[in-house]
């Protein structure tokens, strides 16, 4: 198994360890990408000097890029700042001078779920080869001596903390070949922010019904609502325009198991309107994820047809 030790801002870590969120956005001011891990593999936090220790971590879900305003809308204080203004100042302080006047910069987002934070007495000395001049981090492998030694300490400390993931029985992320998936990934509940990002990326940032591309106007909708035990699971999601999302949740719009759009006659009967929506009636979805493991699960669509849709 591979894992990453990322160099972490001390104040970012201190704030998040205080609020103990269910997911974290480990943001990067630039948009350079992150390819070191597969979904489900661990991402550990090492503080800057003088606190040169491994202090916690989480499990990698996805790397993406989001405009700052949407990043705050999706993750809020799980970005490691108590408010938007504080987050903006932190990011602009670390961005290159070329982006100094950007009021809504694109930010790299490393999304982690099920984070853990070691108490001070359990902080771990980092590997000797993780030198001061390494500014981002480094990959290790448990098949090698150094990686194995570090990870054994992490696992021992997690056991001492009685660390346990909440399970749903669903596999939230397609992770064929992820060697660490059986325990830490496949049984980990995704947070709302990770769900929103995964669904948004699965649909290439376009409304599945209209093709709309204006990102702030798009919602990651649960097919079976979270409030009714619908999981934060990509196959229980649709990316749809916010007005259609409201109609979908209220049962005026549904998607059949054959991926066709149905619009209830009740819109016209109750509101004497709805011409735009009826134009989509009977048509196939405008967009379906290319990855089969991210396409809407028919069991959730059937549930919505039978329990929500008003004919």
Helices and strands as residue ranges (DSSP letters): E 2-8, H 10-19, E 23-28, E 42-47, E 53-67, H 68-75, G 76-79, H 84-94, G 97-99, E 106-117, G 120-122, E 124-125, E 137-141, H 145-160, I 181-185, H 192-202, G 215-217, E 218-222, G 226-228, G 234-236, E 237-241, H 242-250, E 253-255, E 261-263, H 266-271, H 275-278, G 292-294, H 298-307
